[in-house]
Amino acid sequence: MAAPLGGMFSGQAPGPPPPPPGLPGQASLLQAAPGAPRISNSTLVDELESSFEACFASLVSQDYVNGTDQEEIRTGVDQCIQKFLDIARQTECFFLQKRLQLSVQKPEQVIKEDVSELRNELQRKDTLVQKHLTKLRHWQQVLEDINVQHKKPADIPQGSLAYLEQASANIPAPMKQT
């Protein structure tokens, strides 16, 4: 069950993608952090993938299903999840560092991205406003129709008998039982 994810999606060759070229003097994309216990030539993405597979495997493992010691099962699953979360934090840290480097080296690119995000947000909000205006017009029309219906009885003479006659005319006659 712990097959690599590389071949799970159609159109992808099995195995990890080749690491992208890095700048001289810098670690390649997501290279394992120094001081961390890593397999040689593995990247953070590889570690993240393998720790995710370990989490998934621990949840569906036959050893855990047939196990009777719930505390042992919980401890094993917790360790797998903790390892996954630690590597996910390291991966996030890597991308944040790259984002910081980009903002220092090319601040105009960050501004362009921010402007693009703001435009998308404005477009989304404009669409939402239009949707609410459409609903508002619909309900205003419903209220107008109700007001027109309530004004019709005012045209009828104000006597209570005439109003009752008008109201009873709108009630369907009961069906006779045979």
Buried (B, 14 or more C-beta within 10 A) or exposed (E): EEEEBEEEEEEEEEEBEEBEEEEEEEBEBBBBBEEEEBEEEBBBBBBBBBBBBBBBBBBEBEEBEEEEEEEEBEEBBEEBBEBBEBBBEBBEEBEEEEEEEEEEEEEEEBEEEEEEEEEEEEEEEEEEEEEEEEEEEEEEEEEEEEEEEEEEEEEEEEEEEEEEEBEEEEEEEEEEEE
